[in-house]
Structures are given as C-alpha cells and as structure tokens.
Amino acid sequence: MNRGSSQNPRTTAQVEDPDSGEQNALFIHRQLNRLGLATPLIVLIAALGVIVPFYLIQARPLAESNTAMQQRQVAERVIHQFNALAAQIDAMLLTMRDWTRDERLSLDDPESFNGLLIPVIQQHPLVSSIHLATDAGRELMLLKTPDGWKNRISDLPKTAKRHRWLSWQDARTPSGEEWREQDYDMRLRPWFVGAMESTEEEHIHWTPPYQFATTKEPGITASMGWTDSRSGQRYVVAFDILLMDMSRFTNRLKYGRHGQVALLDAEGKVLGLPHQERFQNDEEIRQSVLRKPHELGLTILSAALPRARGGSEHELLTIQPESKDSEPWLVGIHRLLIHQQAFRVVTMAPESDAQAVSGHLVAVLFGVMGTIALLAMLSAFGLVNAVRRLIERAFADLEASHVNVKGQTARRTLVATIAARLQQAHTPAQLAQTLLSEIAAPLNLGQGVFCLWDEAQQHLSALARYGGIGATPEDLARPLGPLLTQCALNRISMTLKQPGEDYFRIQSGLGDTVPESVLILPVVHGGRLFAVLELATFRPLEETDRTLLADLQPIVAMSLDILLRAARTTELLAQTTAAEERSRLILEAVNNGIVGLDQEGIITFVNRAALEMLDHDEEETIGQPFHYWLHHSHPDGRPLPIEQSQILKTLRDGKPRSRDDESFWSKQGTPLPVGYSTTAIARDGQVIGAVVVFYDRKIHPAYERFKRLSAIIRAETPSLPRGGE
C-alpha cells in the first residue's frame, strides 16, 4: 500500500543511493559484510531511524485519530439508539391519540384499553406503563408487573383519594380487583403539567429523569396533550420509559482496549452506566442510576463535566486523574437533544489506548531487531520486508474495519429511514408500495411484487408491484405462481441465480434485460407469516442485501400487523354503529313508550313517544333511577315502595310482567294512567337490564298494538342504544 511504501525514503536516507530500494538493500548487505561485528549496531540504528519517525509522524497521530473516530462512532451508536427510541415513543403517542379520538380507547373500557395497548408494551420492553388522563381528574393507567398486568382507574371528582385497581393475567382474563387509598392527583404530575402547558397540536413533552412513584424504577415520561373537539375536554396520553435497559446497553459498550461509554442528563446525573465490573446486575444498576458521578466513584467522569464548555455538539478533553501515578484520559462529550430534554453521551479511554503499538508488540519488535543484528545483512533485508508487510497489513485491517463500521452505520441509518416512512403508511397497500420503493435503490431492484398472506384461506394476493407491471387493480389481480405459495407454506426463502431469458425479462424505457438474481422471501416474525416478497435485481444479491432485508422483516411485519388490526377494528366499529342506528330508528318509530334500564334500574334509553307522553327531556331523563323518576307513587298519590315495583322485580328474577292499573308521573307531577309490560335482558344467563313498554290507557285503541310490540320484545329483545351515543 502507498502508506507503507511512503516510508522507504526514510530508510534509504541512511545509505548513499536513495533511488532504488534493491540497490540500497545490496549496499547495506555489502556494508554489513564489511563491518562484521559493527553490522548489528548499524541495522539497529537504521531500524530505529525508521521506526521512531514513523511512530511520531504517522503511527501515533493515526492511532489518536482512530481513537477519536472510535469515540465518535460509539457515541453515535448511543445517540442513534436514543433517537430510535424517541421516534418509536413519538409514533406511539400519536397513534394512541388517534385511537382515543376514534373512540377505540376509552376511560370507561379497561378491557378494550388493555387489548390494544398490552401488545404495544410487549413489543417495546422499555415502556413500563401507559396513562390516559383528562383535565377533569379522570385517569386510566396500564402497568406491566412481574405477575401480569394492572389497571389503576382514578376518578377524583367521584372517588377522591380512592383508586380502583384491576389485575389481569392477560388482556382478557381478570384476576382481581381492589380499592386503595392514595393521595394521587395526575393533574399535578410533571408529565401532565408539561403536556398541558403547550397549545401546539402535536407537541410532545419529555420529563427530566426521575423515579417512578408506582414501581420505584428510574425512568422518563413522554406525554402529549390535546383538546377533544366533541367534549372540549383536555386529554393527555403518557408513556413511562425505563432507564434500566439504557444502562444495560451502555454497560455492554466498549471501544478500544479500555474505552467506556456513559449517558448523563442535563444536571449531570448518570442515566447509562459505563462498562465496569461493579455494575453487572440489575439491583446495582437500579441503585446507581440517577446519581451523580462522584457519588458512584466515577472520578474521570466527575472531573470532566465541570470542564465542558457546552459550546459545540462534540467536545474532546484530556483529564488528569487525582492520582499522579495514573495516566491521563481522553474524554469526549457529545450532546443530544430529545424534545425539551438535553443529554450528554460521554466516551472515555486512557491515553495508552491511543498508542500505536502495545508493549507486547514492542517486545516482539526488539526481539526481531536483535535477531536481525545477529544474522547480519540477510536478516536486515528480511526485517525491512517484514516490517513493510506488517505496516501494510495493519493499514489494510484498519481500512477494512473502517469500511465495515461505515457500512453497518449506513445500513442502520437506512433501516431507520425506511421504518420511519413505513410508519407513515395508512393502509397495507401503501406500506407495501413504500417498502418496494425504498429498497429499490439499495438492492438495485428491477422488478418486485409484495404479496399478502391470508392465513384463513391459505392464499397469497398481490398487494403492490414495482417495475414491469404497474400497480393498477387489473395488474394486482394477475395470478401468482405456485412457487410463491410453496415458499409461503414452507416459510423458506429461495434465491434463483441467473434464472435465464425463459423466466422473464426486466423492462425499461430503453430496453430489457435478464435479471441476475430473483429472491423469494417470506416475511415471518414471531412464528407467523405475514407476506411474501419476490424481488428481481440487476446484480447478484450480496450478504449486506440479505442483512438489510433481515433487519426490515420485523419492522414490516409489526407495521403490517398494526394496519391489518386497525382495518378490522374499523370495520367492526362501522358494523356496530350501523346496527345501533337501525335499532334506534325502529324504536323511535313506534307510538308506544319504550324505556331501557340497566341492572341497577338506571334509565339508559328512552324513545320519543315516551318523552312526549311524560313531557320529559332526554338529557335529564337518561341516567336517572327509573323508580324515583317515573314510578314513585300509586295513581292516587300514595308512595309506591320500591320493593313493590313489578318492574324492578323483573330485574331481580328475570320474569316478564304486565300491569294495566298503574301510573307513571310526568314532569309537571301529574299521573299518567298506563298499561305496561317489562321484559328482562339477559346475557350468558345473567340479567343485565330490562325493557319497559307502556301505553296511555286514555288512548285505548293503542292497546292491541302494545300487546303485539310486547310479544315481539319478549321473543327477541334487541340491544338498545345508550342515550347520548
């Protein structure tokens, strides 16, 4: 290599002819033969004349530069890890906000809340708990515990300091319930206050690191607030992010021989511990996170922080330890800003790591030079060649290492970029088309197809195509070959190298050509098949291409799973809404009064005819106890005891009842003589409510229609829509 050859002039400067390496070697050979016993001394001086200047001018600066490059690379790795975490949290906050707006998440439905969010926590182990709260003092929290899952349900206006705790084995299996007395107001928590202070639509607030009150774990809370357009309430969603895994990540990082990495917050508290033997188990890490470096005995880190000027994104310092016998340390301080919070990534290594050669290598070199001195001129020539080859090999290894690290960094950056763009897709087809478009350039893709797998039908269907055939509905409906289906069933990828002209040709505006390779790749994650990719490239696929596709597989699978689940949920919600609307229209169309009750006798529905007969408003009637609101007295004004109410008896025993000698009471306090029939609503053998159908006895011809309607309701009681929905 040129770097090794450039040192030859320094060697030949010791002899008379500097123009030819071979002539110089022959001259040294002759001189060594003449000098005899003086030859070892001459060879030693010549070797030192090469090694010392090379070390001072080239090797040592190169080693220091290499150490600085390693510091920057490992710091960028930590920064990339943190940025990727922040991007995931931001995306989940926006998704949870959209779910709440779409009424897929509700403070009143913990089971649906858990069903949607438990998979989110399982896929992101850094998230320990999720909060949904309002400025009215209501909150629903999902917490991951060693034994399962817990919900804390807070309603400060109603229950004050009493909070309801639900325990779950999984998203659908409850395991316990209790009430706890706790002086807790989510509106005073920093994450709630920070989210409420901003009026921006998509402002995300990160709290400073602190210890979680519930789990006593160190972490950070990311939150976002918005105003509900229907109710006018302010909502806040928040994710509690554990710092333990960040410390485990930095504790495993090393560079060079003794290099260490630490992560600190703006106040200088340690968030990610450096690689040391005393920080090896979780309990030691938990006790050390969020403490100052001097409290942990991290003297180099403690001495470097006060000297940081803070004027640049990256800063390099030389720190002399308190002990005079210890060597100086090279410390790099790299700044990172995540929303409102500033962090510092600190890399540190002793100066000896920047030395060009180790003590062992120095001993070997002196031994070789001693042998050369004894073997005279022939050994001197061999030493020159050996040293040159050693230097060339060292530079070649260094260059290869640099290229490898650069390639890995570029691949991770590309994966993060593609993942961010995939998260912007709103449908599986958009996701498929985005993926094919993004991998086209890195893979030199000529043509490709993204096929969606239907597990129930054991069938593949084209979702998006790239190149060749377009993405029109007619093109997507083209039949797929049996080879794709077989690869899907076997869940094994297949590569066709140079498939030949009979397979197919990649076409463009200028011409067409045969693909170099065709890859059929099942997208499998967690043992589940999601899709199959068929990719035809202009060049043979390399190992880096397969690594890129392997890194993208879990991201594509998770994103596709989320979109498919969202589509199914939207379809079910639409069907439910349509069914409820049909029920409401039917019940509003009849002339008899209809009142729906829950298990406690609270009015949940009232139709238009009932409101007109009793002269009540729907808003003031929904939520009222039926007995005290409409059925509290006999027709002559005497109080009707609640235990004598035939309607409430149906709620207790489930038996239908009819009466034609009682009265309901209007808003003006006058009795309305009615005949009524009450029918229980049951689910899984348990009474969950009742339907009361009544008519005005003064309008007797309606009685026959009333009997027919009561018979229909007894035969098949519909699910009444709830008032106000």
GITATA-V764489 format. One line per field, one symbol per residue. burial: I if it has 24 or more other C-alpha atoms within 12 Angstrom, else O. Layout:
BEGIN
burial=???
END
This chain:
BEGIN
burial=OOOIOOIIOIIIOIIOOOOOIOOIIOIIIOIIIOOOOOIIIIIIOIIOOIIOOIIOOIIIOIIIOIIIIIIIIIIIIIIIIIOIIIIIIIIIIIIIIOOIOOOIIIIOOIIIIIIIIIIIIOOIIIIIIIIIIIIOIIIIIIIIOOOIIIIIIIIIOOOOOOIIIIIIOIIOOOOOOOOOOOOIIIIOIIIIIIIIOOOOOIIIIIIIIIIIOOOOIIIIIIIIIIIOOOOOOIIIIIIIIIIIIIIIIIIIIIIIOIIIIIIIIIOIIIIIIIIIOOIOOOOOIIIIIIIIIOOIOIOIIIIIIOOIOOOOOIIIIIIIOOOOOOOIIIIIIIIIOIIOOIIIIIIIIIIIIIIIIOOOOOOOIOOIIIIIIIOIIIIIIOIIOOIIOOIOOOIOOOOOOOOOOOOOOOIIIIIIIIIIIIIOOOIIIIIIIIIIIIIIOIIIIIIIIIIIIOOOOOIIIIIIIIIIIOIOOOOIOOOIOOIIIOIIIOIOIIIOOOOOOOOOIIOOOOOOIIIIIIIIIIIIOOOOIIIIIIIIIIOIIOOOIIOIIOIIIIIIIIIIIIIIOOOOOOOOOOOOOOOOOOOIOOIIOIIIIIIIIIIOIIIIIIIIIIIOIIOIOIOOIIIIIIIOIIIIIIOOOOOOOOOOIIIIIIIIOIOIIIOIOIIIIIOOOOIIIIIIIIIIIIOOOOIIIIIIIIIIIOOOOOIOOIIOIIOOIIOOIIIIIIIOO
END
